Amino acid sequence: MPLLFLAIALTSVSIGSWCNRNVRGFLPDDLPRPGRKQHRRPIPLAGVLLAPAVIAALASGGHWLAATAALLAAAIGFVDDWHKERQRDFDWRLKGAVLALAAALIAGAVFLPWRTPGSFALTWVLCFVLINATNFLDNTDGVATALAAVALLLGGGGEAPWLGCGAAAAAFLPWNWPRPRLFLGDSGAFLFGVALATMTTTRLADGWQTLLPVALLLGDFAQVITARLILGVAPWVGDRRHLTHIVQNLGLSRSLVAPLFALVAAALIAAGAR
């Protein structure tokens, strides 16, 4: 079954990127700019091309609410990606509302809000954080893609939906690292954020080790938001204070950041399995 979703992702990205390059440029570009951007040429934000594989994988496991959440998240991310190419600000309130709805759909599949409102609220917060945390770490070549692939392939207990979503992430990795030709963009990062949030929340009953596959995402999100609040910076304004930037400032080559984070995530998953 994972091979099916791997094939869907490979086909979608291959055909979509070829059409974008040779027929019509329908994908937004991430333009090189001073500051946080480190690439020297426009690179297409192509994560939306993974939507068929990720949504189909979620639906194949009966996670229909999560599949709907993935569709919503990918769509709002794609709109935001287009705004970025035009260097226009997208209404963060609208984006936040759509992502909050996506998180509610995922949480609602586990806890009914009118029966267990406390559990639903905590799960909703976790889902909202994971969706955004995945996007937060999509700031260095291959990191978010590699983390999603490792977490979903190794941390989902071998269940088909997570293997399928992980296969889609693995399929995108050659385009995204070590010499990126395509970026996930908000659309692709939100897609994998929904998949990771769904996997995590549906396995919460297994114990605290359920959080280990996404520990790096949660840790980075927590320290970045804390730093921004202390410094009086808006939490949604990007900067270079992420864990990925810290290890680069310590001397690690940019191309080695994704393998390092993937190895750490795999080690955490292995530790939790003991």
N, C-alpha and C positions, 0 to 999 in steps of 0.2 A: 504493500500500500504506500509506504513513503516514496517509493520510486515513481509512483503515479504523480504525486504532487511535485516531486523534483522535476519530472518531465514537463508538467504544466508550467512551472516557474521558468525553466530554461527556455521553453518555447515562447512564452509570453514576453520575457525580457529580450530574447534574441530578435523576435519579429518587431516588437515595439521599438527597440532602440534603432533597428535598421530603418524602419519607416520614419522615425523621428529625424534620422540623419539624411535619408535619401529621398523621402517623399514629401513629408510635411512635418515641420517642427512643432509638435503638439506638446512636448514636455518642456516645462520651465527650466531655465538654466540657473545654476548657482554661479553668479558672476564673481570674478576675483576682485577683492576690495582690501584696502589696508586694515590692519587691526587683527581680527580673529581669523580671517581667511588666509590660507596658506597655499592655495593653488593659483596657477598663473594663467589659466584659460577657463572659459565657461565650461561647466560640467553639468550635464542634464540631471535633474532630480527625478529619478525613474522608479522610486519605490512603489508608486501606484500600479505599476505593471505586475507587482506581486499579489495584488488583491485577488485575482481569480484563484490562485493556489491556496492562499491563507484562508479565504472565506470558504472555499470548498472543503479544506481540511477540517475546519471547525464544524461545518454543517455535517460532514460525514460522521462525526461523533455525536450528532444530535444536539450540538451546542448552537441552536438556532438564534437565541438571543445574543450570544457572543458574535455570531456571524453578522447579525444586524449591526452590532456595535462596531465591528471591524469595517463594515461598509460606511457607516457614519464617520468614523475616525479617518479613514482613508480619504473620503470626500472632502472633509474640512481641511485636512492636511494638504491636499492637492490645491485647493483654493488659496491656502496660505502660501504654498510654494510659488504660485503664480504672482502673488502680491510681492514676494521677496524679489523675484526677477525684475519687477518694475520698480523696486526700491520704494514701495509704498507700505505703510503700516496697516496690518489687518486688525480688525477690532478684536482685541484679546478677550473681551467679554463674550462675544459670539463664539469664538473658538473654545473658550472655557466652558460655556454652556453645553455645546455639542459633546465635548469630551466628558463632561459630568453626566450627561445622559447616557453615553456609551458605558461609563463606569457603573451607572445604576442598572443598566441592562445585565451586565455581567454579575453584579452582586445580587440582583433579584433572582437570578437562576439558582442561587445557593440559599439565600435567606429571603423569605417573603417579608417585605417591610411592615405590613400590618400585623404580622404574627410575632416577629422577633426584630423590632425596630433597632435595638441596640446593636445586635450582630450585623444587621443589614448596613447600618451607618458605618461601623468600623470596616466592614468589607468594602463598602463603596469608597471610603477614603483610600484604602490600600490599592484598589483598582485604579483610581484616579492618579495616585502617585506613580504607580508602575507604568501607566501609559505615558505620563510626562517624563518619568525618569529615563525611559528608553530613548526618548527624543533628546533628553539632556546629554546623554553619552554618545550621541551621534555627532561628535565634533572632531573625530580623528579617524583617518582612513580605516575602515573595516571593523572598528571597535563594536558598535551597536550590532552590526550584522553577525560578527563572530560570537558575541555574548548570547544573542538570541539563538543562534544555531546550537551552541554548546548547552545552554539551559534547557532548550526544548528537546533536543535529542537525548541528552543524558539525565535530565532532571524530571522527566515526566512519567517515570515508571514504565517506559516502553509502550505507553498507550498510543494508539494510532493517530489521533488528532494532533498530538504534540510532535510526534515523529514527522507527520506531514508538514506542519508549520516549520519545524526545524530543517527539514529538507529544502523548503523554499528559501530559508535564510542561507543555507549552504550553497544553493544554486546561484544566489546573487553575489556571493563572496568574491569570485574571480573578477567580477566587474568593479568591485569596490575596494580591493586590496591586492597587492601592495601598491600598484600604480592605478589609482582610480580612474575609470572611464565613466562611471555612473555613481551618483550618490543616492542614498535612500530618500533624503528629504523628509519633511514632516509626515508626508503620506505614508511612506514605508516604515518610518520609525513608529508611528502610531499603530500601524498594522501589527507589528511585532509586539508592541506594548499591550495591545488587546489580547493577543495570543498568550503572552506571559502572564498577564493578569488572570485570564481564564484558567490557565493551568494551575496557577498558585492557589486561587480561591477554591477550586474544585478539589484540591488535595489538602486543604487546611486541617481536615480531621486526622491526617497522618502524623501531625505533630510539628514542632518548631522547625525540623529539618526541611520542611516544605519551602521555607524562605531562603535556604542556602543557594539554590540556583539563581536567585535574583538579588543576592546579598550585595554584590558590587553596585548594582543599579540603585538599590535603596541607600547604601552608604554614600555614594556620590551625591545623590539627590539631597540627603540630609545635610551633608557638610556644605554644599553649595548654597542651599537656601538659608542655612544658618549664617554663613559668611555674608551673604547679601543683605540680610536683615540687620546684622550688626553694623554693616557699613552704610546702611540707609539706602541701598540700591533696590530698585523694583525687582522682585523675585523672578519675573519672566524676562528680564533683560539679560541677554547672553554676555558671558565674559570668559576669561581664561583662568578660572579658579577650579576647574574640574580635576578629578584624579588623573585623567589622561594628560592634562597640561602639567600637573605636578611632577609626574614621572619623566616627562620630557625636559622639564626644567632641571631635573636631577641628572640629565645627561643621556637618557634612553633615546635611541633613534626612533623617529616617528613611525617607521615601518615595522618596528618591533613592539609597538604598544598593543596592537590587536592580539598578536600571539601571547603576550604576557597576560593580558586580561582574560583571554580564553583559557589559558593554563590555570590561572587562579580560580576561575569559575569551576573548571573541571575538578580541581583539587577540593574545593568546598563541597561539591556534589558527592565526591567520593568519600569525604569525611562523614557526611551525613548518612551515607548508606551503610556505614559500619555498625 
